[in-house]
């Protein structure tokens, strides 16, 4: 398994786009393993979407957030969805 070791500067940076290529590559590989995505085609999208939603909840100082989407499309119809985020630690 890839070992992700970040410098203190990388840990403080706000965006993954500021990481060097080696650290970013290791993060992508680790995410693929965590999400059991053997071919790496879906995992970074899933984690990116999840982290985006979590970041917005943190900005709103919320420990529980529910997002309801009616008539989602991409571009085909995807239906109606309820997404619930719940923080489970005390960070």
LOGU-269552 format. One record per atom (N, C-alpha, C): residue number from 1; chain; atom name; x, y, z. Coordinates in nm, 4 decimals. Example, Ala and Ser with C-alpha at 12.3 -4.5 7.8 and 13.67 -1.06 7.14 Angstrom:
! residues 2
<r 1, A, N, <1.3190, -0.5690, 0.7800>> <r 1, A, CA, <1.2300, -0.4500, 0.7800>> <r 1, A, C, <1.3200, -0.3300, 0.7800>> <r 2, A, N, <1.2850, -0.2250, 0.7080>> <r 2, A, CA, <1.3670, -0.1060, 0.7140>> <r 2, A, C, <1.2900, 0.0030, 0.7870>> 
! end
This chain:
! residues 91
<r 1, A, N, <0.0846, -0.1173, 0.0000>> <r 1, A, CA, <0.0000, 0.0000, 0.0000>> <r 1, A, C, <0.0891, 0.1236, 0.0000>> <r 2, A, N, <0.0470, 0.2284, -0.0690>> <r 2, A, CA, <0.1219, 0.3532, -0.0728>> <r 2, A, C, <0.1178, 0.4193, 0.0641>> <r 3, A, N, <0.2307, 0.4733, 0.1051>> <r 3, A, CA, <0.2356, 0.5453, 0.2319>> <r 3, A, C, <0.2399, 0.6940, 0.2010>> <r 4, A, N, <0.1443, 0.7677, 0.2539>> <r 4, A, CA, <0.1374, 0.9114, 0.2297>> <r 4, A, C, <0.2049, 0.9831, 0.3451>> <r 5, A, N, <0.3184, 1.0438, 0.3159>> <r 5, A, CA, <0.3910, 1.1208, 0.4158>> <r 5, A, C, <0.3971, 1.2640, 0.3657>> <r 6, A, N, <0.3330, 1.3541, 0.4385>> <r 6, A, CA, <0.3283, 1.4943, 0.3988>> <r 6, A, C, <0.4226, 1.5770, 0.4841>> <r 7, A, N, <0.4806, 1.6796, 0.4229>> <r 7, A, CA, <0.5605, 1.7739, 0.4997>> <r 7, A, C, <0.4656, 1.8609, 0.5808>> <r 8, A, N, <0.5194, 1.9293, 0.6804>> <r 8, A, CA, <0.4355, 2.0199, 0.7604>> <r 8, A, C, <0.3742, 2.1283, 0.6714>> <r 9, A, N, <0.4499, 2.1758, 0.5730>> <r 9, A, CA, <0.3975, 2.2772, 0.4803>> <r 9, A, C, <0.2798, 2.2225, 0.4001>> <r 10, A, N, <0.2903, 2.0999, 0.3507>> <r 10, A, CA, <0.1807, 2.0387, 0.2742>> <r 10, A, C, <0.0572, 2.0228, 0.3612>> <r 11, A, N, <0.0761, 1.9877, 0.4877>> <r 11, A, CA, <-0.0376, 1.9723, 0.5783>> <r 11, A, C, <-0.1112, 2.1045, 0.6001>> <r 12, A, N, <-0.0388, 2.2146, 0.5958>> <r 12, A, CA, <-0.0991, 2.3472, 0.6181>> <r 12, A, C, <-0.1636, 2.4059, 0.4936>> <r 13, A, N, <-0.1266, 2.3582, 0.3759>> <r 13, A, CA, <-0.1779, 2.4148, 0.2525>> <r 13, A, C, <-0.3265, 2.3860, 0.2371>> <r 14, A, N, <-0.3987, 2.4804, 0.1783>> <r 14, A, CA, <-0.5433, 2.4735, 0.1696>> <r 14, A, C, <-0.5956, 2.3808, 0.0606>> <r 15, A, N, <-0.5176, 2.3556, -0.0412>> <r 15, A, CA, <-0.5685, 2.2785, -0.1535>> <r 15, A, C, <-0.4698, 2.1703, -0.1962>> <r 16, A, N, <-0.5243, 2.0578, -0.2385>> <r 16, A, CA, <-0.4404, 1.9495, -0.2882>> <r 16, A, C, <-0.3616, 1.9921, -0.4111>> <r 17, A, N, <-0.4099, 2.0906, -0.4848>> <r 17, A, CA, <-0.3413, 2.1346, -0.6062>> <r 17, A, C, <-0.2062, 2.1981, -0.5760>> <r 18, A, N, <-0.1828, 2.2354, -0.4505>> <r 18, A, CA, <-0.0545, 2.2938, -0.4116>> <r 18, A, C, <0.0470, 2.1869, -0.3686>> <r 19, A, N, <0.0033, 2.0602, -0.3544>> <r 19, A, CA, <0.0953, 1.9533, -0.3167>> <r 19, A, C, <0.1866, 1.9215, -0.4334>> <r 20, A, N, <0.3054, 1.8651, -0.4050>> <r 20, A, CA, <0.3916, 1.8226, -0.5148>> <r 20, A, C, <0.3331, 1.6957, -0.5776>> <r 21, A, N, <0.3787, 1.6635, -0.6970>> <r 21, A, CA, <0.3219, 1.5524, -0.7735>> <r 21, A, C, <0.3321, 1.4182, -0.7006>> <r 22, A, N, <0.4434, 1.3959, -0.6319>> <r 22, A, CA, <0.4616, 1.2675, -0.5631>> <r 22, A, C, <0.3602, 1.2519, -0.4502>> <r 23, A, N, <0.3413, 1.3551, -0.3690>> <r 23, A, CA, <0.2449, 1.3481, -0.2583>> <r 23, A, C, <0.1029, 1.3337, -0.3114>> <r 24, A, N, <0.0711, 1.4063, -0.4169>> <r 24, A, CA, <-0.0628, 1.3979, -0.4749>> <r 24, A, C, <-0.0885, 1.2595, -0.5339>> <r 25, A, N, <0.0102, 1.2032, -0.6001>> <r 25, A, CA, <-0.0031, 1.0687, -0.6563>> <r 25, A, C, <-0.0248, 0.9637, -0.5480>> <r 26, A, N, <0.0500, 0.9749, -0.4384>> <r 26, A, CA, <0.0329, 0.8811, -0.3280>> <r 26, A, C, <-0.1054, 0.8954, -0.2642>> <r 27, A, N, <-0.1549, 1.0191, -0.2535>> <r 27, A, CA, <-0.2885, 1.0415, -0.1976>> <r 27, A, C, <-0.3941, 0.9771, -0.2861>> <r 28, A, N, <-0.3817, 0.9940, -0.4168>> <r 28, A, CA, <-0.4778, 0.9331, -0.5103>> <r 28, A, C, <-0.4766, 0.7811, -0.4978>> <r 29, A, N, <-0.3581, 0.7217, -0.4881>> <r 29, A, CA, <-0.3478, 0.5768, -0.4757>> <r 29, A, C, <-0.4098, 0.5295, -0.3445>> <r 30, A, N, <-0.3831, 0.6005, -0.2355>> <r 30, A, CA, <-0.4380, 0.5626, -0.1058>> <r 30, A, C, <-0.5908, 0.5728, -0.1070>> <r 31, A, N, <-0.6451, 0.6774, -0.1681>> <r 31, A, CA, <-0.7905, 0.6932, -0.1781>> <r 31, A, C, <-0.8506, 0.5781, -0.2579>> <r 32, A, N, <-0.7870, 0.5397, -0.3678>> <r 32, A, CA, <-0.8364, 0.4282, -0.4489>> <r 32, A, C, <-0.8407, 0.2998, -0.3667>> <r 33, A, N, <-0.7398, 0.2777, -0.2849>> <r 33, A, CA, <-0.7364, 0.1582, -0.2003>> <r 33, A, C, <-0.8455, 0.1645, -0.0943>> <r 34, A, N, <-0.8615, 0.2803, -0.0298>> <r 34, A, CA, <-0.9643, 0.2968, 0.0734>> <r 34, A, C, <-1.1029, 0.2691, 0.0165>> <r 35, A, N, <-1.1295, 0.3165, -0.1040>> <r 35, A, CA, <-1.2616, 0.3010, -0.1642>> <r 35, A, C, <-1.2731, 0.1742, -0.2487>> <r 36, A, N, <-1.1741, 0.0861, -0.2404>> <r 36, A, CA, <-1.1737, -0.0400, -0.3149>> <r 36, A, C, <-1.1986, -0.0194, -0.4639>> <r 37, A, N, <-1.1369, 0.0822, -0.5191>> <r 37, A, CA, <-1.1501, 0.1152, -0.6608>> <r 37, A, C, <-1.0256, 0.0638, -0.7308>> <r 38, A, N, <-1.0294, -0.0617, -0.7751>> <r 38, A, CA, <-0.9111, -0.1266, -0.8296>> <r 38, A, C, <-0.8521, -0.0542, -0.9500>> <r 39, A, N, <-0.9351, 0.0059, -1.0318>> <r 39, A, CA, <-0.8803, 0.0695, -1.1518>> <r 39, A, C, <-0.8635, 0.2205, -1.1382>> <r 40, A, N, <-0.8988, 0.2784, -1.0241>> <r 40, A, CA, <-0.8734, 0.4192, -0.9969>> <r 40, A, C, <-0.9580, 0.5175, -1.0740>> <r 41, A, N, <-1.0661, 0.4735, -1.1374>> <r 41, A, CA, <-1.1457, 0.5642, -1.2192>> <r 41, A, C, <-1.2498, 0.6418, -1.1402>> <r 42, A, N, <-1.2931, 0.5908, -1.0240>> <r 42, A, CA, <-1.4005, 0.6560, -0.9503>> <r 42, A, C, <-1.3572, 0.7194, -0.8185>> <r 43, A, N, <-1.2552, 0.6670, -0.7549>> <r 43, A, CA, <-1.2263, 0.7033, -0.6169>> <r 43, A, C, <-1.1978, 0.8516, -0.5965>> <r 44, A, N, <-1.1181, 0.9127, -0.6817>> <r 44, A, CA, <-1.0838, 1.0526, -0.6593>> <r 44, A, C, <-1.2062, 1.1411, -0.6756>> <r 45, A, N, <-1.2987, 1.1044, -0.7643>> <r 45, A, CA, <-1.4226, 1.1807, -0.7792>> <r 45, A, C, <-1.5073, 1.1697, -0.6532>> <r 46, A, N, <-1.5203, 1.0473, -0.6000>> <r 46, A, CA, <-1.5998, 1.0266, -0.4784>> <r 46, A, C, <-1.5425, 1.1045, -0.3615>> <r 47, A, N, <-1.4126, 1.0912, -0.3396>> <r 47, A, CA, <-1.3503, 1.1597, -0.2272>> <r 47, A, C, <-1.3553, 1.3101, -0.2467>> <r 48, A, N, <-1.3335, 1.3565, -0.3689>> <r 48, A, CA, <-1.3397, 1.5005, -0.3952>> <r 48, A, C, <-1.4776, 1.5573, -0.3676>> <r 49, A, N, <-1.5807, 1.4879, -0.4122>> <r 49, A, CA, <-1.7179, 1.5337, -0.3875>> <r 49, A, C, <-1.7482, 1.5326, -0.2386>> <r 50, A, N, <-1.7073, 1.4276, -0.1694>> <r 50, A, CA, <-1.7339, 1.4172, -0.0266>> <r 50, A, C, <-1.6606, 1.5270, 0.0508>> <r 51, A, N, <-1.5337, 1.5482, 0.0197>> <r 51, A, CA, <-1.4561, 1.6504, 0.0900>> <r 51, A, C, <-1.5134, 1.7893, 0.0631>> <r 52, A, N, <-1.5596, 1.8143, -0.0582>> <r 52, A, CA, <-1.6230, 1.9431, -0.0897>> <r 52, A, C, <-1.7451, 1.9646, -0.0005>> <r 53, A, N, <-1.8327, 1.8642, 0.0098>> <r 53, A, CA, <-1.9523, 1.8764, 0.0931>> <r 53, A, C, <-1.9162, 1.8925, 0.2407>> <r 54, A, N, <-1.8185, 1.8151, 0.2862>> <r 54, A, CA, <-1.7747, 1.8249, 0.4255>> <r 54, A, C, <-1.7176, 1.9630, 0.4538>> <r 55, A, N, <-1.6373, 2.0159, 0.3634>> <r 55, A, CA, <-1.5784, 2.1488, 0.3815>> <r 55, A, C, <-1.6852, 2.2561, 0.3940>> <r 56, A, N, <-1.7909, 2.2446, 0.3142>> <r 56, A, CA, <-1.9003, 2.3408, 0.3230>> <r 56, A, C, <-1.9734, 2.3292, 0.4569>> <r 57, A, N, <-1.9912, 2.2083, 0.5058>> <r 57, A, CA, <-2.0550, 2.1889, 0.6362>> <r 57, A, C, <-1.9685, 2.2473, 0.7472>> <r 58, A, N, <-1.8376, 2.2272, 0.7395>> <r 58, A, CA, <-1.7458, 2.2828, 0.8396>> <r 58, A, C, <-1.7510, 2.4347, 0.8368>> <r 59, A, N, <-1.7505, 2.4937, 0.7160>> <r 59, A, CA, <-1.7599, 2.6395, 0.7034>> <r 59, A, C, <-1.8874, 2.6935, 0.7664>> <r 60, A, N, <-1.9944, 2.6149, 0.7590>> <r 60, A, CA, <-2.1228, 2.6563, 0.8166>> <r 60, A, C, <-2.1303, 2.6223, 0.9659>> <r 61, A, N, <-2.0204, 2.5682, 1.0206>> <r 61, A, CA, <-2.0143, 2.5310, 1.1615>> <r 61, A, C, <-2.1244, 2.4312, 1.1970>> <r 62, A, N, <-2.1457, 2.3345, 1.1089>> <r 62, A, CA, <-2.2532, 2.2376, 1.1234>> <r 62, A, C, <-2.1965, 2.0979, 1.1478>> <r 63, A, N, <-2.2556, 2.0273, 1.2418>> <r 63, A, CA, <-2.2163, 1.8891, 1.2663>> <r 63, A, C, <-2.3065, 1.7912, 1.1916>> <r 64, A, N, <-2.4240, 1.8378, 1.1509>> <r 64, A, CA, <-2.5154, 1.7577, 1.0709>> <r 64, A, C, <-2.5710, 1.8465, 0.9606>> <r 65, A, N, <-2.5653, 1.7988, 0.8373>> <r 65, A, CA, <-2.6145, 1.8738, 0.7229>> <r 65, A, C, <-2.6939, 1.7801, 0.6338>> <r 66, A, N, <-2.8098, 1.8255, 0.5894>> <r 66, A, CA, <-2.8902, 1.7477, 0.4951>> <r 66, A, C, <-2.9120, 1.8325, 0.3712>> <r 67, A, N, <-2.8840, 1.7739, 0.2568>> <r 67, A, CA, <-2.9007, 1.8413, 0.1289>> <r 67, A, C, <-3.0035, 1.7621, 0.0497>> <r 68, A, N, <-3.1092, 1.8287, 0.0074>> <r 68, A, CA, <-3.2108, 1.7625, -0.0741>> <r 68, A, C, <-3.2033, 1.8170, -0.2160>> <r 69, A, N, <-3.1971, 1.7259, -0.3117>> <r 69, A, CA, <-3.1879, 1.7636, -0.4525>> <r 69, A, C, <-3.3039, 1.6985, -0.5261>> <r 70, A, N, <-3.3872, 1.7805, -0.5861>> <r 70, A, CA, <-3.4995, 1.7307, -0.6658>> <r 70, A, C, <-3.4644, 1.7410, -0.8131>> <r 71, A, N, <-3.4806, 1.6324, -0.8852>> <r 71, A, CA, <-3.4593, 1.6337, -1.0292>> <r 71, A, C, <-3.3156, 1.6519, -1.0714>> <r 72, A, N, <-3.2225, 1.5829, -1.0053>> <r 72, A, CA, <-3.0817, 1.5924, -1.0431>> <r 72, A, C, <-3.0621, 1.5356, -1.1837>> <r 73, A, N, <-2.9695, 1.5965, -1.2592>> <r 73, A, CA, <-2.9354, 1.5493, -1.3933>> <r 73, A, C, <-2.7848, 1.5523, -1.4119>> <r 74, A, N, <-2.7342, 1.4699, -1.5059>> <r 74, A, CA, <-2.5892, 1.4685, -1.5322>> <r 74, A, C, <-2.5540, 1.4014, -1.6645>> <r 75, A, N, <-2.5861, 1.4372, -1.7802>> <r 75, A, CA, <-2.7000, 1.5180, -1.8210>> <r 75, A, C, <-2.8300, 1.4383, -1.8185>> <r 76, A, N, <-2.8231, 1.3049, -1.8017>> <r 76, A, CA, <-2.9454, 1.2248, -1.7960>> <r 76, A, C, <-3.0114, 1.2415, -1.6589>> <r 77, A, N, <-3.1410, 1.2189, -1.6484>> <r 77, A, CA, <-3.2095, 1.2301, -1.5194>> <r 77, A, C, <-3.1539, 1.1292, -1.4182>> <r 78, A, N, <-3.1298, 1.1773, -1.2971>> <r 78, A, CA, <-3.0761, 1.0931, -1.1905>> <r 78, A, C, <-3.1749, 1.0726, -1.0758>> <r 79, A, N, <-3.2832, 1.1513, -1.0761>> <r 79, A, CA, <-3.3840, 1.1355, -0.9722>> <r 79, A, C, <-3.3690, 1.2357, -0.8593>> <r 80, A, N, <-3.4437, 1.2105, -0.7533>> <r 80, A, CA, <-3.4440, 1.2963, -0.6351>> <r 80, A, C, <-3.3573, 1.2304, -0.5273>> <r 81, A, N, <-3.2807, 1.3128, -0.4549>> <r 81, A, CA, <-3.1854, 1.2598, -0.3578>> <r 81, A, C, <-3.1861, 1.3403, -0.2288>> <r 82, A, N, <-3.1536, 1.2727, -0.1202>> <r 82, A, CA, <-3.1271, 1.3381, 0.0079>> <r 82, A, C, <-2.9898, 1.2901, 0.0530>> <r 83, A, N, <-2.9006, 1.3850, 0.0742>> <r 83, A, CA, <-2.7644, 1.3546, 0.1171>> <r 83, A, C, <-2.7500, 1.4067, 0.2591>> <r 84, A, N, <-2.7113, 1.3190, 0.3512>> <r 84, A, CA, <-2.6962, 1.3582, 0.4913>> <r 84, A, C, <-2.5519, 1.3400, 0.5322>> <r 85, A, N, <-2.4947, 1.4449, 0.5879>> <r 85, A, CA, <-2.3587, 1.4408, 0.6410>> <r 85, A, C, <-2.3687, 1.4524, 0.7933>> <r 86, A, N, <-2.2914, 1.3708, 0.8643>> <r 86, A, CA, <-2.2891, 1.3790, 1.0095>> <r 86, A, C, <-2.1458, 1.3612, 1.0558>> <r 87, A, N, <-2.0962, 1.4600, 1.1277>> <r 87, A, CA, <-1.9610, 1.4520, 1.1804>> <r 87, A, C, <-1.9591, 1.3524, 1.2945>> <r 88, A, N, <-1.8599, 1.2637, 1.2968>> <r 88, A, CA, <-1.8575, 1.1601, 1.3985>> <r 88, A, C, <-1.7357, 1.1682, 1.4900>> <r 89, A, N, <-1.6558, 1.2748, 1.4769>> <r 89, A, CA, <-1.5435, 1.2939, 1.5683>> <r 89, A, C, <-1.5542, 1.4306, 1.6356>> <r 90, A, N, <-1.4592, 1.4632, 1.7187>> <r 90, A, CA, <-1.4635, 1.5907, 1.7925>> <r 90, A, C, <-1.3478, 1.6817, 1.7553>> <r 91, A, N, <-1.3029, 1.6756, 1.6308>> <r 91, A, CA, <-1.1877, 1.7572, 1.5862>> <r 91, A, C, <-1.2269, 1.9025, 1.5830>> 
! end
